[in-house]
Amino acid sequence: MEAPTANSPVKIILGSSSIARRDILAKMGYEFTVASADIDEKSIRKEQPEELVMALAEAKADAIIAKLRAENNQEKDAEVILVAADTVVVYEGAIREKPSNEEEARQFLKGYSGSHAATVSSVLVTNLKTGFRKVDFDRVEIYFREIHDEVIEKLIEEGHVLRVAGGLIIEHHLVLPYVKKVVGTTDSVMGLPKALTERLMKEALAL
């Protein structure tokens, strides 16, 4: 079975409030609604970044499914695909989530200067009708040139870096000139790897 398109009867729910993930899924040609999970992400801890992002995606999906069932607003016969995701940055072996304040964001960005980091992004797809559920992850390596302090301060002042994992937005016009090399895809760094999402959605509809 083909993955759902804009004209498909299959309903898609993106379980994320991330604007970047919304943009990516829309550019992939899908129509979808958005639901966000109200969970305490800090209460879920894993030593390995791959395990952490997959556990967080699971928790987000569980919370959204529970909310949908409580609201009882899903048609019983409708095929509904829920897409949940999570992303962290890995720098010198340490897991970085969203900066807790401006100073931490500043430290994160200065660390990337002339160095490298990785992003690990999970995607979990659930077919609410069949019960199919599968999660996987994608890793991207990013290498940076020296980032000028004034650029870092502009990013802090703007504020967007405070709302993303590791304070890292490689597609930002201020950051892009300092990105030397990306081993992987930008969409994965932004939080929703397209190829992985497509594969899991097709698997969810193949039953």
Phi and psi in degrees as a GROMACS rama.xvg file:
@    title "Ramachandran Plot"
@    xaxis  label "Phi"
@    yaxis  label "Psi"
@TYPE xy
-70.3069  149.942  GLU-2
-64.3574  149.46  ALA-3
-64.1474  138.02  PRO-4
-109.28  -174.888  THR-5
-61.6596  -26.6453  ALA-6
-97.3625  7.20917  ASN-7
-79.322  147.011  SER-8
-74.4936  -11.8656  PRO-9
-69.4477  133.819  VAL-10
-93.8731  135.5  LYS-11
-116.728  134.083  ILE-12
-119.367  124.44  ILE-13
-92.7535  115.294  LEU-14
-87.1263  61.9787  GLY-15
-159.109  145.457  SER-16
-96.8492  2.90491  SER-17
-68.1902  125.428  SER-18
-66.2254  -37.8892  ILE-19
-61.7542  -44.0353  ALA-20
-65.3811  -38.0811  ARG-21
-61.1083  -44.9881  ARG-22
-63.3121  -42.4801  ASP-23
-64.204  -47.5149  ILE-24
-64.791  -36.8047  LEU-25
-66.2341  -41.063  ALA-26
-68.9562  -19.3955  LYS-27
-77.4038  -6.65741  MET-28
98.1464  13.5032  GLY-29
-99.8725  147.684  TYR-30
-101.546  139.337  GLU-31
-159.162  162.939  PHE-32
-107.263  166.942  THR-33
-120.738  136.345  VAL-34
-135.382  140.9  ALA-35
-115.502  148.878  SER-36
-97.5445  130.684  ALA-37
-97.2195  82.4397  ASP-38
-124.748  159.485  ILE-39
-91.0768  94.666  ASP-40
-63.1117  -30.8715  GLU-41
-68.9064  -17.3712  LYS-42
-79.1043  -10.1506  SER-43
-107.009  113.286  ILE-44
-127.156  136.104  ARG-45
-138.613  149.467  LYS-46
-73.7525  -37.292  GLU-47
-94.4375  136.2  GLN-48
-60.2389  -36.8254  PRO-49
-62.7853  -42.322  GLU-50
-67.0096  -38.1773  GLU-51
-65.3105  -49.4788  LEU-52
-66.2263  -33.2277  VAL-53
-72.5786  -38.6221  MET-54
-65.2573  -38.3564  ALA-55
-68.1084  -39.6664  LEU-56
-63.1078  -40.3155  ALA-57
-60.638  -46.4187  GLU-58
-64.9107  -39.7462  ALA-59
-62.8431  -45.6111  LYS-60
-63.001  -43.6405  ALA-61
-59.4531  -43.0999  ASP-62
-66.1785  -40.8398  ALA-63
-68.9811  -42.1145  ILE-64
-61.9433  -41.8305  ILE-65
-61.7463  -39.3554  ALA-66
-66.0057  -43.0073  LYS-67
-63.2426  -41.5095  LEU-68
-67.0632  -37.0874  ARG-69
-66.3435  -37.1929  ALA-70
-78.3041  -21.8035  GLU-71
53.7418  43.6015  ASN-72
-109.365  15.3179  ASN-73
-104.309  130.982  GLN-74
-66.2121  135.593  GLU-75
-60.2956  -37.892  LYS-76
-90.9903  -4.48975  ASP-77
-76.4714  141.981  ALA-78
-90.5806  114.955  GLU-79
-118.593  126.597  VAL-80
-109.131  121.752  ILE-81
-104.041  126.97  LEU-82
-112.644  118.296  VAL-83
-119.02  154.909  ALA-84
-155.76  162.893  ALA-85
-155.71  154.505  ASP-86
-141.243  140.211  THR-87
-131.755  161.18  VAL-88
-105.025  142.255  VAL-89
-115.95  122.493  VAL-90
-132.3  120.345  TYR-91
50.341  40.8214  GLU-92
84.1339  -8.41037  GLY-93
-97.6806  141.371  ALA-94
-84.1901  129.789  ILE-95
-117.838  125.599  ARG-96
-104.573  -155.346  GLU-97
-64.3943  137.785  LYS-98
-59.8398  141.555  PRO-99
-80.8973  -19.3995  SER-100
-163.159  178.845  ASN-101
-63.6779  -38.891  GLU-102
-65.5044  -39.4498  GLU-103
-67.4067  -39.7831  GLU-104
-60.9794  -40.6319  ALA-105
-62.5097  -44.9132  ARG-106
-62.3703  -41.2018  GLN-107
-58.7302  -51.9443  PHE-108
-65.7405  -38.148  LEU-109
-66.1114  -31.5433  LYS-110
-66.2246  -35.3405  GLY-111
-70.6005  -25.1503  TYR-112
-57.8463  119.674  SER-113
68.9581  13.62  GLY-114
-129.299  -155.435  SER-115
-146.917  160.232  HIS-116
-147.337  174.527  ALA-117
-134.253  152.936  ALA-118
-114.223  143.531  THR-119
-123.367  118.253  VAL-120
-120.004  133.166  SER-121
-104.924  152.757  SER-122
-134.076  129.807  VAL-123
-122.228  126.836  LEU-124
-117.92  129.733  VAL-125
-123.626  131.142  THR-126
-95.6652  106.616  ASN-127
-67.2121  -19.246  LEU-128
-83.5253  -45.7126  LYS-129
-92.2745  -19.3684  THR-130
89.2998  -1.24006  GLY-131
-59.8363  135.442  PHE-132
-148.816  131.945  ARG-133
-148.988  141.587  LYS-134
-129.804  145.938  VAL-135
-152.682  176.335  ASP-136
-137.68  164.684  PHE-137
-136.096  139.601  ASP-138
-119.925  137.914  ARG-139
-129.048  136.841  VAL-140
-102.761  135.035  GLU-141
-126.677  130.708  ILE-142
-115.188  135.146  TYR-143
-116.494  149.108  PHE-144
-81.13  177.053  ARG-145
-64.7351  126.273  GLU-146
-98.2272  124.314  ILE-147
-66.2803  143.518  HIS-148
-59.2697  -35.9778  ASP-149
-67.0703  -30.7594  GLU-150
-67.8651  -43.2343  VAL-151
-60.5774  -43.2158  ILE-152
-65.4145  -36.5864  GLU-153
-63.8544  -40.2409  LYS-154
-65.4945  -39.767  LEU-155
-64.7649  -44.552  ILE-156
-62.9261  -39.8331  GLU-157
-64.6077  -39.6628  GLU-158
98.0335  -16.9201  GLY-159
-62.5947  -32.5322  HIS-160
-65.9716  -18.447  VAL-161
-75.7636  -12.2892  LEU-162
-111.849  11.2543  ARG-163
-129.947  155.688  VAL-164
-56.8124  129.572  ALA-165
66.1904  7.74518  GLY-166
61.6406  26.6614  GLY-167
-108.383  117.538  LEU-168
-131.542  86.5489  ILE-169
-70.96  -20.7247  ILE-170
-83.6268  -6.06841  GLU-171
-63.7109  139.751  HIS-172
-62.7775  -24.49  HIS-173
-81.173  -26.1677  LEU-174
-91.1847  -36.6529  VAL-175
-50.6214  -41.9775  LEU-176
-63.4431  -17.7765  PRO-177
-100.394  4.16762  TYR-178
-88.8152  113.173  VAL-179
-80.4939  -43.6441  LYS-180
-158.024  140.285  LYS-181
-123.614  118.618  VAL-182
-99.2924  90.8358  VAL-183
137.554  -158.529  GLY-184
-115.947  147.105  THR-185
-65.0912  -35.375  THR-186
-61.92  -33.0096  ASP-187
-67.3674  -42.8978  SER-188
-60.7242  -36.3769  VAL-189
-75.5708  -9.80711  MET-190
118.351  -5.45178  GLY-191
-145.194  87.5124  LEU-192
-61.7291  118.971  PRO-193
-61.0543  -49.6  LYS-194
-61.4616  -42.6957  ALA-195
-65.7131  -42.693  LEU-196
-61.3092  -46.4145  THR-197
-58.4905  -46.2946  GLU-198
-61.9014  -46.1261  ARG-199
-68.3708  -35.876  LEU-200
-66.269  -40.3626  MET-201
-64.263  -41.0964  LYS-202
-63.7775  -38.4269  GLU-203
-65.9888  -23.9366  ALA-204
-102.362  2.34257  LEU-205
-88.1475  -9.82255  ALA-206
